Amino acid sequence: MNLAPQLWVSRRTPAGAHFQRVVNDQGFGVKPTGGFWTSTYSPETGSAWVEWCLGEDFRVPANWRWHGWLLTPPPDVEVLTIDTYADLCRALEVFGIASPVSTLHAGGKSLDFERLAESFDCIHLTERGQWETRLSMPHTLYGWDCESTLWLNWPWAHGEIIDLGFKTWGAPPPVDTRGRIRRARRDL
């Protein structure tokens, strides 16, 4: 599967030296520790991650100036796509482990991210997949929050990385006060 260009927002340059191996989280279990998170790039909005951050007022940079990195995945990247709850269930049949939060979700499983990393470079959760798995039972991806790609392995040895510099996403539109000022002067 060809994965669309991905956006990573950070002050740090994306590099394999910064990549941390994925390790299953024994706490919540829905996400691993380590890995590398991106979201599909949109010139207008940045990405679903940028939109989520704006909506939640989470780590929004001053003046809405995001440092963006456009990452074009190599064509041979191995992607596990979760577009439906059924896709999640199929993945769990092969790569499922007992969920650390099974007391909350009787019979629920978590993805074994460490084993997935042996077969896939990344997991791509589509927008539709995110909505179908966010509050699903007994298996859930609640906590992924938006369309996103979790990189299990560092794949950009032959992919392209472009520094987009600082982009403004989410700033309120400028207010044009000229019309109000002219009307106010006329009314004087």
N, C-alpha and C positions, 0 to 999 in steps of 0.2 A: 504494500500500500504506500502511495506517495503521501507524505504528511505535509500539509501546508506550512509555509514559513511561520516560525514561532517567535514570540516576543519574550524577552527576559528583561526585567527592569531591576537595575542594581547599580550601585556606585562602582562595583568591582567588574573587571573584565572577565567574561566567561572563559574559563580555561580548565583543561583536564586536571591541572594541579590543584584546583579548588574543589574538584568533585569528591564527594564522600560516598563510599560504598553503601548501598542500601542495607539496612538491618531491620528485621521485623521489630515492631514496637510491642512490647509485652504489656503496655498500659492500655491504651484505647484500641490499638490494632488496626484502625482504618487506614492510617498512613504509616509509612516506615519512617525511620530516621535516616538521614542521608538522602541521596538522590539529587535530582536537579529538576526544578519545576518551571515550565513555560506555559504559555497559552497562545492560541492561534492569533497571529498579527492582524490588526485592522488599522489602516492609516487614520481613519476618522476617530476611533475610540481608544486605540492602543491595543487592547485585548479584553477578553472577558474578565481576566484578573484585575486589570486596571479599573474596569467598570465596577467590579465587586468591591475593590478597595474604596472607591469613591462613594459607593452606596453605604458602606459600613464605616466610613471615615477612619480607615485603617491604613496607617503608614502612607498617607497622602503627602507628597513632598510640598514644600513651600512653593507657593505660586503655581501649583499644579504642573511643575516642570519635572518630568520623569526622564531619567537617563535610560534610554532603551537600546537594546541589542537585538538585531534581527538575525535569527539563526535559521538557515536553510538546511534542513536535514538531508543527509545523503540519500540517494534513491534506493539503496539496498537496506534501509533501516527496517528492523523487525518490530512491528507495531501490534500490540494487543489493543484492539478498539472495543470500547464498551459504549454502545449506542442504545442499549435497552437493558432492562432488568434481566431478561433472558440471557444476554451476553455475559452479564456478571455471574449468573448461576452456572453457565457453561464453564467459565474460567475457574470458578470455585470447585467444580467437579474434579478438575485436574490439579489446580494450584491452591486448594483450600486448606486451611488449618483451623483448629478450634479457636473461636474468637475469645480474646481476653475479656470481652464484655458480654459473654454469652448469658450471663444472668439477666441482662437487660433485653437480650434478643434470643429467646429460647431456640436452640437449634441453629443459631447463626454461625457463620464461618467468616473468617478474614482471609484476605489474599496472602499467600506466602511470597512476599516480595523477593526474598533471597532466592527462592527457586525460580520465580519468574525471570529474574535477571540472567539465569542460565539459558533461557530460550528467547527472550525478547529484549530489545533495547529500551522500549518505553511502553507505557500504558497511556492511551489517549482516551480520555473521558469526553465524549461529545456533549453539546448543550442538552440534547434530548436525553442522553444517558445520565447526565447529572440530575435532571428533574425526575427521571424514573427510579433512581437509586438513592436519592437523598433521604427519604423517610420510609424506605421499603423495609419489609420484614420477611423472613428473619435475617436476610443479608442486607447490608447497607454500605453505602459509601458516604454517609453523612459526615460532613467535615471537609469534603473536597471543594465545596462551595460554588464552583463555576466550571465551565469548560476548561479543561487543562490537560497538560501532558506531563507525566512523571517519568523522567529519564532514569532508567535503572542502570544504564551503562553510559559512559561518555562517548558519544558517537561522532563528534565533529572532526575527526582526523582528516576526513575528506569532504566535509560539508563546509558551508560558507558562514562566516560570522561578520556582520557589518555593524559598526558603531553608528547608531542613528543620532547620537548626541542627545541633547535635551529637547524633548518634545512636550508641548502643552496639551494635556488631555484633561477634560473635566472642568476647565475654568468657566465660570459663568460668562455669558456674552457681555460685551461692553455695553454700558448704558449710554445712549445718545440723549444728552440733555439739551441739545441745541433747540429742538422744537419747543420744549417747555420754557426755556429762557426767553425765546422770542415772544411766545404767548404772554408770558408774565410781563415783559416790557410793554407789549401792546395794551395790556390791561391797566397799566399805571396811569 
